[in-house]
Amino acid sequence: MSYQITSLCVNCHACMDVCPSNAICAGDGQFVITAKACTHCEGEFADAQCASICPVEGAILDQFGEAANPPGSLTGIPPQRMAELVAQGVL
């Protein structure tokens, strides 16, 4: 299974520009990863380049279907605390 881009994608183009296998292209409403072309950046980089540059938590799933940037990984705010802040109207 290749990496996948979810509906959380904001179409910033960052992933498409860094993909070494040119597996990412514009899709209907969000970018998509062509499974046959995706190499997971194995042998070229320590981390998948699309996930390493993506600014949105949960927008890219790895080959196991797990978020490459899970909630809290980019902001440093644990998901529970984020929910509390949103409920309080702070965010």
N, C-alpha and C positions, 0 to 999 in steps of 0.2 A: 504494500500500500504506500502511496506517495503522500507527501504533505498535502494539506487541503486548506483552502481559504474559506472562512465562514462568512455569514451575512454581517458580521461585525466590521468587516472591511470598510474603510473610509475612502478607498480609491486614491491613496496618496502617491501611488506609483513607485514608492521606495523599493519594494520587493522586486518589482520587475527589472529595475535598473541594476540590482546586485546579483541576480540569479545567474550563476556561471553556466548553467545548461540551457538557458533561455526557455525554461519550462513554464514561465508565467506570462499570461496574456490577459488582455481586457476581456471580460465576459459580460453577461447581461446583468448589470447592476453592481458587479464587483469583479475583482480579478479572480482568475482561476489558474490552477496548476495542472498542467498536462501530465498525467500519471506516467506515461511511457517515457517522458523526457526527464522527469524528476530523478535526480541521483542522490538526494538528501545531502548533497555536497560532500559525500564520503570520498576520502582520498584527496580532497582539495582543501577543505576547511575543517576545523574542529567542531564548528557549529553550523547549522543550516543558516545560510546568509539571509534568507527571507525572514526568518524568525528573529535573527539578530538585529535587524533594522526596523522591524515592524513596531510602530508606535502604539498599537492597540492590543491590550491584554485580551487573550482568547480569540483573536482574529485568525490565527494560524494553528492548525492541528498537526501534530507530528504523525509519523507512520503508524502509531499505535492509537490514534484518535484522541490523544490528550493535548491540551493546550500547550503550545510551545512556550508561550508567555502567559502563565496562569494568573488569575486575579491576584493583585498585590505585588507581582514580580517587577513591574515597571514603576509603579508609584511608591512602593514600600509601605503602602497602607494595607493592613490585613483586611480581607473581605468583610469580616464581621464589623470592624471599625468603620469601614466605608459605608456599610448599610446603616449604621447608627448615625453617621454624619448626614447622610441623605435623608433619613427619617426626621432629623432635627432641622432640616432645611438649610444646613450649613453649606452643602454642596448641591 
